[in-house]
Amino acid sequence: MLLLKYKAHINVEWCNQSTSIKYLFKYISKRYDRISAAIRIFSFPLHERTPTVERSYFHLLGEHSIIFNNDEDMYSLLSKPSVKESMLTSWLKANKIYNKMMLATKETRL
């Protein structure tokens, strides 16, 4: 009957499973998932972040790179906190100091 009515070939399949119908309705009426909703509610920046990747330097103690200008005084350069500690060594030191927080559950941190 459909061939005569529309004068075209129509591929019709019969689905006798309720799960496929539930899937179709779930797919059509799907909204944002929980994480996307949280990102939108708290207005976390997702696009146009610079730099897009934050580099973590892994190194031996006292052997990390130092960036400086040629006209900079060497003594003032060596007294900077960034020369003595890096992001990694500061993180490791914080883990030693605040080791009780590592044992805390998610509910106690909030």
N, CA, C and O atoms as CSV, one atom per row, in Angstrom:
chain,resi,resn,atom,element,x,y,z
A,1,MET,N,N,0.796,-1.192,0.000
A,1,MET,CA,C,0.000,0.000,0.000
A,1,MET,C,C,0.841,1.261,0.000
A,1,MET,O,O,0.508,2.241,-0.666
A,2,LEU,N,N,1.950,1.232,0.761
A,2,LEU,CA,C,2.806,2.418,0.806
A,2,LEU,C,C,3.462,2.680,-0.544
A,2,LEU,O,O,3.672,3.830,-0.933
A,3,LEU,N,N,3.787,1.589,-1.262
A,3,LEU,CA,C,4.385,1.759,-2.583
A,3,LEU,C,C,3.432,2.472,-3.533
A,3,LEU,O,O,3.852,3.353,-4.283
A,4,LEU,N,N,2.178,2.107,-3.510
A,4,LEU,CA,C,1.189,2.735,-4.386
A,4,LEU,C,C,0.898,4.174,-3.969
A,4,LEU,O,O,0.705,5.044,-4.818
A,5,LYS,N,N,0.867,4.420,-2.666
A,5,LYS,CA,C,0.524,5.753,-2.186
A,5,LYS,C,C,1.627,6.766,-2.508
A,5,LYS,O,O,1.338,7.860,-2.992
A,6,TYR,N,N,2.898,6.407,-2.241
A,6,TYR,CA,C,4.002,7.360,-2.438
A,6,TYR,C,C,4.747,7.154,-3.752
A,6,TYR,O,O,5.605,7.964,-4.101
A,7,LYS,N,N,4.443,6.107,-4.477
A,7,LYS,CA,C,5.080,5.788,-5.758
A,7,LYS,C,C,6.607,5.779,-5.631
A,7,LYS,O,O,7.323,6.354,-6.451
A,8,ALA,N,N,7.074,5.115,-4.586
A,8,ALA,CA,C,8.515,5.023,-4.336
A,8,ALA,C,C,8.793,3.775,-3.511
A,8,ALA,O,O,7.892,3.204,-2.897
A,9,HIS,N,N,10.053,3.363,-3.507
A,9,HIS,CA,C,10.447,2.216,-2.695
A,9,HIS,C,C,10.608,2.674,-1.248
A,9,HIS,O,O,11.258,3.688,-0.996
A,10,ILE,N,N,10.040,1.959,-0.314
A,10,ILE,CA,C,10.124,2.293,1.105
A,10,ILE,C,C,10.609,1.064,1.848
A,10,ILE,O,O,10.026,-0.015,1.744
A,11,ASN,N,N,11.682,1.244,2.599
A,11,ASN,CA,C,12.231,0.159,3.400
A,11,ASN,C,C,11.589,0.211,4.782
A,11,ASN,O,O,11.829,1.145,5.549
A,12,VAL,N,N,10.790,-0.772,5.092
A,12,VAL,CA,C,10.070,-0.810,6.360
A,12,VAL,C,C,10.549,-2.018,7.145
A,12,VAL,O,O,10.587,-3.134,6.625
A,13,GLU,N,N,10.916,-1.788,8.405
A,13,GLU,CA,C,11.326,-2.881,9.278
A,13,GLU,C,C,10.413,-2.906,10.488
A,13,GLU,O,O,9.980,-1.864,10.980
A,14,TRP,N,N,10.132,-4.089,10.954
A,14,TRP,CA,C,9.244,-4.249,12.100
A,14,TRP,C,C,10.104,-4.502,13.338
A,14,TRP,O,O,10.883,-5.454,13.384
A,15,CYS,N,N,9.953,-3.650,14.322
A,15,CYS,CA,C,10.655,-3.816,15.597
A,15,CYS,C,C,9.641,-4.217,16.640
A,15,CYS,O,O,8.693,-3.485,16.924
A,16,ASN,N,N,9.851,-5.374,17.198
A,16,ASN,CA,C,8.915,-5.873,18.191
A,16,ASN,C,C,9.544,-5.874,19.583
A,16,ASN,O,O,9.144,-6.649,20.451
A,17,GLN,N,N,10.521,-5.010,19.787
A,17,GLN,CA,C,11.187,-4.958,21.078
A,17,GLN,C,C,10.905,-3.617,21.738
A,17,GLN,O,O,11.080,-2.565,21.124
A,18,SER,N,N,10.480,-3.659,22.960
A,18,SER,CA,C,10.176,-2.416,23.673
A,18,SER,C,C,11.440,-1.633,23.987
A,18,SER,O,O,11.390,-0.411,24.132
A,19,THR,N,N,12.581,-2.326,24.093
A,19,THR,CA,C,13.822,-1.618,24.406
A,19,THR,C,C,14.260,-0.709,23.273
A,19,THR,O,O,14.822,0.358,23.522
A,20,SER,N,N,14.016,-1.108,22.036
A,20,SER,CA,C,14.398,-0.247,20.918
A,20,SER,C,C,13.535,1.005,20.878
A,20,SER,O,O,14.023,2.077,20.520
A,21,ILE,N,N,12.288,0.891,21.232
A,21,ILE,CA,C,11.409,2.064,21.267
A,21,ILE,C,C,11.817,2.986,22.408
A,21,ILE,O,O,11.834,4.206,22.246
A,22,LYS,N,N,12.149,2.404,23.570
A,22,LYS,CA,C,12.614,3.215,24.693
A,22,LYS,C,C,13.901,3.946,24.329
A,22,LYS,O,O,14.080,5.111,24.683
A,23,TYR,N,N,14.795,3.260,23.622
A,23,TYR,CA,C,16.050,3.872,23.208
A,23,TYR,C,C,15.799,5.060,22.291
A,23,TYR,O,O,16.425,6.109,22.443
A,24,LEU,N,N,14.886,4.899,21.341
A,24,LEU,CA,C,14.589,5.993,20.419
A,24,LEU,C,C,14.034,7.205,21.150
A,24,LEU,O,O,14.452,8.331,20.881
A,25,PHE,N,N,13.108,6.998,22.062
A,25,PHE,CA,C,12.548,8.123,22.807
A,25,PHE,C,C,13.580,8.748,23.737
A,25,PHE,O,O,13.596,9.966,23.917
A,26,LYS,N,N,14.435,7.928,24.325
A,26,LYS,CA,C,15.480,8.468,25.185
A,26,LYS,C,C,16.465,9.297,24.359
A,26,LYS,O,O,16.931,10.344,24.808
A,27,TYR,N,N,16.776,8.827,23.161
A,27,TYR,CA,C,17.706,9.540,22.294
A,27,TYR,C,C,17.118,10.875,21.839
A,27,TYR,O,O,17.822,11.883,21.804
A,28,ILE,N,N,15.848,10.884,21.496
A,28,ILE,CA,C,15.207,12.106,21.014
A,28,ILE,C,C,15.072,13.134,22.131
A,28,ILE,O,O,15.312,14.322,21.916
A,29,SER,N,N,14.693,12.685,23.314
A,29,SER,CA,C,14.442,13.622,24.411
A,29,SER,C,C,15.651,13.814,25.315
A,29,SER,O,O,15.511,14.320,26.428
A,30,LYS,N,N,16.830,13.423,24.859
A,30,LYS,CA,C,18.023,13.519,25.690
A,30,LYS,C,C,18.433,14.975,25.857
A,30,LYS,O,O,18.467,15.738,24.892
A,31,ARG,N,N,18.738,15.345,27.082
A,31,ARG,CA,C,19.267,16.665,27.402
A,31,ARG,C,C,20.726,16.512,27.810
A,31,ARG,O,O,21.354,15.485,27.554
A,32,TYR,N,N,21.247,17.543,28.443
A,32,TYR,CA,C,22.634,17.516,28.881
A,32,TYR,C,C,22.825,16.483,29.981
A,32,TYR,O,O,21.933,16.258,30.799
A,33,ASP,N,N,23.985,15.865,29.990
A,33,ASP,CA,C,24.279,14.958,31.084
A,33,ASP,C,C,24.727,15.762,32.306
A,33,ASP,O,O,24.856,16.984,32.229
A,34,ARG,N,N,24.961,15.099,33.409
A,34,ARG,CA,C,25.225,15.787,34.678
A,34,ARG,C,C,26.484,16.633,34.636
A,34,ARG,O,O,26.492,17.752,35.150
A,35,ILE,N,N,27.546,16.121,34.032
A,35,ILE,CA,C,28.794,16.872,34.026
A,35,ILE,C,C,28.683,18.113,33.160
A,35,ILE,O,O,29.214,19.164,33.522
A,36,SER,N,N,28.009,18.017,32.029
A,36,SER,CA,C,27.809,19.197,31.186
A,36,SER,C,C,26.969,20.236,31.902
A,36,SER,O,O,27.221,21.435,31.777
A,37,ALA,N,N,25.976,19.790,32.650
A,37,ALA,CA,C,25.148,20.726,33.409
A,37,ALA,C,C,25.969,21.425,34.484
A,37,ALA,O,O,25.824,22.631,34.681
A,38,ALA,N,N,26.826,20.687,35.180
A,38,ALA,CA,C,27.662,21.295,36.219
A,38,ALA,C,C,28.636,22.296,35.623
A,38,ALA,O,O,28.865,23.357,36.203
A,39,ILE,N,N,29.208,21.975,34.481
A,39,ILE,CA,C,30.143,22.893,33.829
A,39,ILE,C,C,29.430,24.173,33.433
A,39,ILE,O,O,29.988,25.261,33.579
A,40,ARG,N,N,28.211,24.059,32.936
A,40,ARG,CA,C,27.457,25.249,32.545
A,40,ARG,C,C,26.987,26.051,33.756
A,40,ARG,O,O,26.998,27.281,33.715
A,41,ILE,N,N,26.576,25.383,34.829
A,41,ILE,CA,C,26.103,26.089,36.025
A,41,ILE,C,C,27.231,26.888,36.667
A,41,ILE,O,O,27.045,28.051,37.026
A,42,PHE,N,N,28.400,26.269,36.812
A,42,PHE,CA,C,29.512,26.932,37.480
A,42,PHE,C,C,30.341,27.794,36.533
A,42,PHE,O,O,31.322,28.402,36.961
A,43,SER,N,N,29.972,27.857,35.271
A,43,SER,CA,C,30.615,28.712,34.261
A,43,SER,C,C,32.112,28.450,34.136
A,43,SER,O,O,32.914,29.383,34.103
A,44,PHE,N,N,32.477,27.184,34.069
A,44,PHE,CA,C,33.873,26.865,33.848
A,44,PHE,C,C,34.233,27.178,32.396
A,44,PHE,O,O,33.471,26.848,31.487
A,45,PRO,N,N,35.373,27.804,32.172
A,45,PRO,CA,C,35.759,28.111,30.793
A,45,PRO,C,C,36.182,26.845,30.051
A,45,PRO,O,O,37.056,26.108,30.509
A,46,LEU,N,N,35.561,26.605,28.916
A,46,LEU,CA,C,35.881,25.417,28.131
A,46,LEU,C,C,36.639,25.748,26.851
A,46,LEU,O,O,37.393,24.921,26.340
A,47,HIS,N,N,36.439,26.943,26.342
A,47,HIS,CA,C,37.024,27.305,25.064
A,47,HIS,C,C,37.934,28.516,25.222
A,47,HIS,O,O,37.817,29.276,26.183
A,48,GLU,N,N,38.821,28.678,24.284
A,48,GLU,CA,C,39.711,29.831,24.175
A,48,GLU,C,C,40.537,30.046,25.431
A,48,GLU,O,O,40.706,31.178,25.883
A,49,ARG,N,N,41.051,28.959,25.995
A,49,ARG,CA,C,41.940,29.069,27.140
A,49,ARG,C,C,43.366,29.108,26.635
A,49,ARG,O,O,43.740,28.330,25.758
A,50,THR,N,N,44.158,30.003,27.179
A,50,THR,CA,C,45.565,30.069,26.800
A,50,THR,C,C,46.419,30.037,28.048
A,50,THR,O,O,46.117,30.791,28.973
A,51,PRO,N,N,47.409,29.269,28.147
A,51,PRO,CA,C,47.732,28.179,27.240
A,51,PRO,C,C,46.752,27.019,27.428
A,51,PRO,O,O,46.201,26.824,28.512
A,52,THR,N,N,46.555,26.279,26.387
A,52,THR,CA,C,45.590,25.189,26.451
A,52,THR,C,C,46.095,24.035,27.304
A,52,THR,O,O,45.302,23.289,27.877
A,53,VAL,N,N,47.390,23.889,27.387
A,53,VAL,CA,C,47.983,22.819,28.182
A,53,VAL,C,C,48.977,23.449,29.146
A,53,VAL,O,O,49.775,24.301,28.753
A,54,GLU,N,N,48.930,23.040,30.382
A,54,GLU,CA,C,49.899,23.522,31.362
A,54,GLU,C,C,50.984,22.474,31.501
A,54,GLU,O,O,50.709,21.330,31.862
A,55,ARG,N,N,52.190,22.854,31.220
A,55,ARG,CA,C,53.296,21.909,31.221
A,55,ARG,C,C,53.765,21.649,32.648
A,55,ARG,O,O,53.986,22.586,33.415
A,56,SER,N,N,53.914,20.402,32.992
A,56,SER,CA,C,54.475,20.009,34.282
A,56,SER,C,C,55.879,19.496,34.035
A,56,SER,O,O,56.093,18.627,33.189
A,57,TYR,N,N,56.824,20.028,34.768
A,57,TYR,CA,C,58.214,19.638,34.581
A,57,TYR,C,C,58.580,18.565,35.596
A,57,TYR,O,O,58.390,18.757,36.797
A,58,PHE,N,N,59.098,17.452,35.130
A,58,PHE,CA,C,59.566,16.379,35.986
A,58,PHE,C,C,61.080,16.353,35.870
A,58,PHE,O,O,61.625,16.269,34.769
A,59,HIS,N,N,61.750,16.425,36.995
A,59,HIS,CA,C,63.191,16.610,36.989
A,59,HIS,C,C,63.785,16.091,38.286
A,59,HIS,O,O,63.063,15.675,39.192
A,60,LEU,N,N,65.097,16.119,38.364
A,60,LEU,CA,C,65.796,15.816,39.602
A,60,LEU,C,C,65.850,17.078,40.449
A,60,LEU,O,O,65.786,18.189,39.923
A,61,LEU,N,N,65.968,16.907,41.762
A,61,LEU,CA,C,66.028,18.070,42.656
A,61,LEU,C,C,67.224,18.955,42.314
A,61,LEU,O,O,68.347,18.471,42.175
A,62,GLY,N,N,66.974,20.236,42.181
A,62,GLY,CA,C,68.040,21.195,41.892
A,62,GLY,C,C,68.502,21.202,40.450
A,62,GLY,O,O,69.468,21.893,40.128
A,63,GLU,N,N,67.860,20.470,39.583
A,63,GLU,CA,C,68.286,20.408,38.183
A,63,GLU,C,C,67.150,20.754,37.233
A,63,GLU,O,O,66.936,20.056,36.242
A,64,HIS,N,N,66.424,21.820,37.524
A,64,HIS,CA,C,65.362,22.227,36.612
A,64,HIS,C,C,65.757,23.505,35.877
A,64,HIS,O,O,66.662,24.223,36.303
A,65,SER,N,N,65.087,23.775,34.796
A,65,SER,CA,C,65.431,24.901,33.926
A,65,SER,C,C,65.085,26.230,34.582
A,65,SER,O,O,64.090,26.339,35.298
A,66,ILE,N,N,65.913,27.240,34.332
A,66,ILE,CA,C,65.687,28.596,34.827
A,66,ILE,C,C,65.704,29.522,33.620
A,66,ILE,O,O,66.630,29.486,32.809
A,67,ILE,N,N,64.677,30.347,33.509
A,67,ILE,CA,C,64.597,31.312,32.410
A,67,ILE,C,C,64.885,32.695,32.976
A,67,ILE,O,O,64.282,33.095,33.972
A,68,PHE,N,N,65.801,33.430,32.349
A,68,PHE,CA,C,66.170,34.755,32.853
A,68,PHE,C,C,66.612,35.644,31.701
A,68,PHE,O,O,66.921,35.171,30.608
A,69,ASN,N,N,66.636,36.945,31.974
A,69,ASN,CA,C,67.145,37.927,31.015
A,69,ASN,C,C,68.638,38.134,31.266
A,69,ASN,O,O,69.118,37.911,32.377
A,70,ASN,N,N,69.370,38.559,30.241
A,70,ASN,CA,C,70.811,38.757,30.376
A,70,ASN,C,C,71.158,39.880,31.345
A,70,ASN,O,O,72.202,39.828,31.996
A,71,ASP,N,N,70.299,40.896,31.452
A,71,ASP,CA,C,70.601,42.035,32.321
A,71,ASP,C,C,70.149,41.820,33.768
A,71,ASP,O,O,70.275,42.727,34.591
A,72,GLU,N,N,69.635,40.656,34.082
A,72,GLU,CA,C,69.134,40.375,35.426
A,72,GLU,C,C,70.287,40.014,36.364
A,72,GLU,O,O,71.218,39.309,35.975
A,73,ASP,N,N,70.214,40.509,37.609
A,73,ASP,CA,C,71.240,40.248,38.608
A,73,ASP,C,C,71.179,38.780,39.031
A,73,ASP,O,O,70.104,38.254,39.320
A,74,MET,N,N,72.336,38.127,39.066
A,74,MET,CA,C,72.392,36.696,39.346
A,74,MET,C,C,71.956,36.379,40.779
A,74,MET,O,O,71.290,35.369,41.006
A,75,TYR,N,N,72.320,37.223,41.745
A,75,TYR,CA,C,71.956,36.957,43.147
A,75,TYR,C,C,70.449,37.083,43.363
A,75,TYR,O,O,69.852,36.280,44.080
A,76,SER,N,N,69.836,38.096,42.740
A,76,SER,CA,C,68.378,38.228,42.878
A,76,SER,C,C,67.656,37.101,42.135
A,76,SER,O,O,66.578,36.666,42.540
A,77,LEU,N,N,68.261,36.641,41.056
A,77,LEU,CA,C,67.677,35.538,40.301
A,77,LEU,C,C,67.667,34.249,41.125
A,77,LEU,O,O,66.666,33.534,41.148
A,78,LEU,N,N,68.766,33.958,41.791
A,78,LEU,CA,C,68.872,32.721,42.568
A,78,LEU,C,C,68.067,32.751,43.861
A,78,LEU,O,O,67.830,31.704,44.464
A,79,SER,N,N,67.642,33.939,44.295
A,79,SER,CA,C,66.846,34.027,45.522
A,79,SER,C,C,65.346,33.911,45.258
A,79,SER,O,O,64.554,33.921,46.200
A,80,LYS,N,N,64.949,33.803,44.001
A,80,LYS,CA,C,63.525,33.655,43.671
A,80,LYS,C,C,63.024,32.282,44.108
A,80,LYS,O,O,63.758,31.297,44.021
A,81,PRO,N,N,61.763,32.211,44.583
A,81,PRO,CA,C,61.218,30.898,44.985
A,81,PRO,C,C,61.085,29.925,43.819
A,81,PRO,O,O,61.154,28.713,44.019
A,82,SER,N,N,60.898,30.433,42.617
A,82,SER,CA,C,60.722,29.544,41.463
A,82,SER,C,C,62.011,28.827,41.085
A,82,SER,O,O,61.975,27.819,40.380
A,83,VAL,N,N,63.151,29.338,41.550
A,83,VAL,CA,C,64.421,28.676,41.264
A,83,VAL,C,C,64.624,27.493,42.204
A,83,VAL,O,O,65.148,26.453,41.805
A,84,LYS,N,N,64.203,27.660,43.457
A,84,LYS,CA,C,64.420,26.609,44.451
A,84,LYS,C,C,63.403,25.482,44.338
A,84,LYS,O,O,63.731,24.317,44.565
A,85,GLU,N,N,62.170,25.829,43.988
A,85,GLU,CA,C,61.114,24.823,43.925
A,85,GLU,C,C,60.366,24.918,42.607
A,85,GLU,O,O,60.213,25.996,42.032
A,86,SER,N,N,59.912,23.783,42.150
A,86,SER,CA,C,59.082,23.751,40.950
A,86,SER,C,C,57.664,23.349,41.345
A,86,SER,O,O,57.380,23.122,42.521
A,87,MET,N,N,56.793,23.264,40.370
A,87,MET,CA,C,55.416,22.849,40.628
A,87,MET,C,C,55.387,21.426,41.200
A,87,MET,O,O,54.609,21.139,42.109
A,88,LEU,N,N,56.218,20.556,40.679
A,88,LEU,CA,C,56.247,19.167,41.139
A,88,LEU,C,C,56.759,19.061,42.564
A,88,LEU,O,O,56.137,18.392,43.390
A,89,THR,N,N,57.890,19.713,42.874
A,89,THR,CA,C,58.442,19.609,44.224
A,89,THR,C,C,57.527,20.276,45.247
A,89,THR,O,O,57.432,19.803,46.379
A,90,SER,N,N,56.857,21.356,44.878
A,90,SER,CA,C,55.900,22.001,45.784
A,90,SER,C,C,54.710,21.088,46.048
A,90,SER,O,O,54.216,21.018,47.174
A,91,TRP,N,N,54.254,20.396,45.026
A,91,TRP,CA,C,53.127,19.465,45.182
A,91,TRP,C,C,53.512,18.305,46.093
A,91,TRP,O,O,52.728,17.901,46.952
A,92,LEU,N,N,54.719,17.769,45.907
A,92,LEU,CA,C,55.179,16.674,46.753
A,92,LEU,C,C,55.330,17.125,48.203
A,92,LEU,O,O,54.999,16.377,49.123
A,93,LYS,N,N,55.829,18.342,48.412
A,93,LYS,CA,C,55.980,18.876,49.761
A,93,LYS,C,C,54.617,19.095,50.414
A,93,LYS,O,O,54.451,18.821,51.603
A,94,ALA,N,N,53.648,19.581,49.654
A,94,ALA,CA,C,52.295,19.781,50.188
A,94,ALA,C,C,51.660,18.448,50.568
A,94,ALA,O,O,50.916,18.378,51.546
A,95,ASN,N,N,51.941,17.398,49.815
A,95,ASN,CA,C,51.413,16.072,50.157
A,95,ASN,C,C,51.998,15.552,51.465
A,95,ASN,O,O,51.319,14.846,52.210
A,96,LYS,N,N,53.267,15.900,51.753
A,96,LYS,CA,C,53.861,15.498,53.028
A,96,LYS,C,C,53.226,16.253,54.190
A,96,LYS,O,O,52.956,15.673,55.242
A,97,ILE,N,N,52.990,17.547,53.995
A,97,ILE,CA,C,52.451,18.382,55.070
A,97,ILE,C,C,50.987,18.064,55.329
A,97,ILE,O,O,50.573,17.908,56.477
A,98,TYR,N,N,50.213,17.968,54.271
A,98,TYR,CA,C,48.766,17.798,54.392
A,98,TYR,C,C,48.339,16.368,54.072
A,98,TYR,O,O,47.373,16.160,53.339
A,99,ASN,N,N,49.044,15.395,54.610
A,99,ASN,CA,C,48.733,14.007,54.261
A,99,ASN,C,C,47.394,13.546,54.819
A,99,ASN,O,O,46.843,12.564,54.322
A,100,LYS,N,N,46.847,14.216,55.836
A,100,LYS,CA,C,45.534,13.828,56.355
A,100,LYS,C,C,44.440,14.104,55.327
A,100,LYS,O,O,43.437,13.391,55.293
A,101,MET,N,N,44.614,15.112,54.502
A,101,MET,CA,C,43.610,15.416,53.475
A,101,MET,C,C,43.549,14.326,52.419
A,101,MET,O,O,42.508,14.130,51.791
A,102,MET,N,N,44.642,13.619,52.217
A,102,MET,CA,C,44.621,12.540,51.231
A,102,MET,C,C,43.739,11.395,51.700
A,102,MET,O,O,43.200,10.650,50.882
A,103,LEU,N,N,43.586,11.249,53.026
A,103,LEU,CA,C,42.753,10.181,53.573
A,103,LEU,C,C,41.296,10.591,53.707
A,103,LEU,O,O,40.430,9.750,53.948
A,104,ALA,N,N,41.025,11.873,53.553
A,104,ALA,CA,C,39.655,12.357,53.713
A,104,ALA,C,C,38.792,11.882,52.557
A,104,ALA,O,O,39.262,11.739,51.428
A,105,THR,N,N,37.537,11.644,52.852
A,105,THR,CA,C,36.617,11.237,51.800
A,105,THR,C,C,36.093,12.462,51.079
A,105,THR,O,O,36.312,13.594,51.511
A,106,LYS,N,N,35.415,12.231,50.005
A,106,LYS,CA,C,34.879,13.322,49.205
A,106,LYS,C,C,33.890,14.169,50.013
A,106,LYS,O,O,33.868,15.392,49.876
A,107,GLU,N,N,33.078,13.530,50.846
A,107,GLU,CA,C,32.073,14.250,51.621
A,107,GLU,C,C,32.708,15.167,52.654
A,107,GLU,O,O,32.186,16.251,52.915
A,108,THR,N,N,33.838,14.751,53.253
A,108,THR,CA,C,34.470,15.587,54.270
A,108,THR,C,C,35.231,16.746,53.655
A,108,THR,O,O,35.443,17.757,54.324
A,109,ARG,N,N,35.646,16.633,52.413
A,109,ARG,CA,C,36.342,17.738,51.748
A,109,ARG,C,C,35.390,18.844,51.357
A,109,ARG,O,O,35.781,20.010,51.318
A,110,LEU,N,N,34.147,18.501,51.067
A,110,LEU,CA,C,33.183,19.499,50.638
A,110,LEU,C,C,32.709,20.245,51.834
A,110,LEU,O,O,31.880,21.147,51.711
